[in-house]
Amino acid sequence: MTTCEMCGKPATARALVESTEMDVCAGCARFGKPLSSFPRYAAPAKKAAPRPAGPAYGLVSDWSKRIRDARTKSGLTQKEFALKINEKESVLHHWETGTTEPDIETARKLERILHVTLVEETTPLPVTGAGKKQAGAGLTIGDVLRMR
């Protein structure tokens, strides 16, 4: 069910309000010219099909150093390289210092331009049921932190 674009209540009609078509509730319909009313019961929205479980990808552990080293090896300044990849110089600086991570798509672009490996396939950690931990029963957040 849609909501009124003016007040947030359930929308019951479509109206022309100040030259804009909007989904509105009965109360807000008075501010415009009614165009049509919604059917009393709308068909439920289709849920997206679940994605098949495939490999997960993540950045290699020393990705920021690899970006910086490859850029300096190519003889480009941060400003020149940022222009080449169509990013802000400050964003490139944050990537090279490791304060922010590029998304996987951007990392793939950097791989092609710099001829380095930044993305690797990762294996997801097994997840077990919730509850109190018993001896030898699954991972906790503390276990994961100790692994790093």
C-alpha positions in Angstrom: 0.0 0.0 0.0 1.3 3.4 -0.9 1.5 6.3 1.6 0.3 9.9 1.1 3.1 12.0 -0.3 2.0 15.0 1.8 1.3 13.6 5.3 2.4 9.9 5.3 -1.0 8.4 5.9 -2.3 5.6 3.7 -3.0 7.0 0.2 -6.5 6.5 -1.2 -6.3 8.6 -4.4 -4.2 10.3 -7.0 -4.5 14.1 -7.2 -3.0 17.0 -9.1 -1.5 19.3 -6.5 0.2 22.4 -7.8 0.9 20.9 -11.2 2.3 17.7 -9.7 0.6 14.3 -9.7 0.7 12.8 -6.2 -0.6 9.9 -4.2 -2.7 11.5 -1.4 -5.0 10.5 1.5 -8.6 11.7 1.7 -7.7 14.6 3.9 -4.9 15.9 1.6 -6.9 15.3 -1.6 -8.8 18.6 -0.9 -5.6 20.5 -1.7 -5.6 19.5 -5.3 -7.8 18.2 -8.2 -8.7 14.5 -7.8 -7.5 12.4 -10.8 -8.5 8.9 -9.7 -9.0 6.8 -6.6 -7.1 3.6 -5.8 -8.8 0.2 -5.7 -9.8 -0.7 -2.2 -7.4 -3.7 -2.0 -4.3 -3.6 -4.0 -2.4 -6.7 -5.0 0.5 -7.4 -2.7 3.9 -6.4 -4.1 6.0 -9.3 -5.4 9.0 -10.1 -3.3 12.3 -10.2 -5.0 13.7 -13.6 -5.7 16.5 -14.6 -3.3 19.9 -14.3 -4.8 21.8 -17.6 -5.2 24.6 -18.0 -2.8 27.8 -17.3 -4.7 31.3 -16.4 -3.8 31.8 -13.3 -1.7 34.6 -10.8 -2.5 36.6 -8.5 -0.3 39.7 -6.3 -0.4 43.1 -7.8 0.2 44.6 -6.9 3.6 47.2 -4.4 2.3 45.0 -2.8 -0.4 45.8 0.8 0.6 49.6 0.2 0.3 49.1 -1.5 -3.0 47.2 1.5 -4.4 49.8 4.0 -3.2 52.8 1.9 -4.4 51.3 1.3 -7.8 50.4 5.0 -8.3 53.9 6.1 -7.3 55.5 3.5 -9.5 53.6 4.8 -12.4 55.0 8.3 -11.7 51.6 10.0 -11.1 50.8 12.4 -8.3 47.6 12.0 -6.3 46.1 14.9 -8.2 47.0 13.4 -11.6 45.8 9.9 -10.7 42.6 11.2 -9.2 41.8 13.0 -12.5 42.6 9.9 -14.5 40.2 7.7 -12.5 37.6 10.5 -12.2 37.6 10.7 -8.4 38.4 13.5 -6.0 41.9 13.8 -4.8 40.7 13.7 -1.2 39.0 10.4 -1.8 42.2 8.9 -3.3 44.1 10.2 -0.3 41.7 8.5 2.1 42.1 5.2 0.1 45.9 5.4 0.2 45.9 6.1 4.0 43.4 3.3 4.6 40.8 5.5 6.3 38.1 4.6 3.9 37.7 1.6 1.6 36.7 1.7 -2.1 33.7 -0.4 -2.9 34.3 -3.6 -4.8 33.3 -2.1 -8.2 35.7 0.8 -7.8 38.5 -1.6 -6.5 38.0 -3.6 -9.8 38.4 -0.4 -11.8 41.6 0.4 -9.8 42.9 -3.1 -10.5 42.5 -2.6 -14.2 44.2 0.8 -14.3 47.0 0.0 -11.8 47.6 -3.6 -12.8 47.5 -4.8 -9.2 45.3 -7.2 -7.3 43.0 -5.6 -4.8 40.0 -7.9 -4.6 40.0 -11.5 -3.5 37.4 -14.1 -3.0 36.5 -14.6 0.7 35.0 -17.5 2.4 32.2 -16.6 4.8 32.5 -17.7 8.4 30.1 -20.4 9.5 27.2 -19.0 11.6 25.6 -21.1 14.3 22.5 -20.6 16.4 22.1 -17.9 18.9 22.1 -18.4 22.7 24.6 -19.0 25.4 27.9 -20.4 24.3 28.6 -24.0 25.3 32.0 -25.5 25.1 32.9 -26.0 21.4 29.6 -24.6 20.2 30.1 -22.1 17.3 31.7 -18.7 17.1 31.2 -15.5 19.1 32.1 -12.0 18.2 35.1 -12.3 20.5 36.3 -15.4 18.6 36.1 -13.5 15.3 38.0 -10.5 16.8 40.7 -12.9 18.1 41.1 -14.4 14.6 42.1 -11.0 13.2 
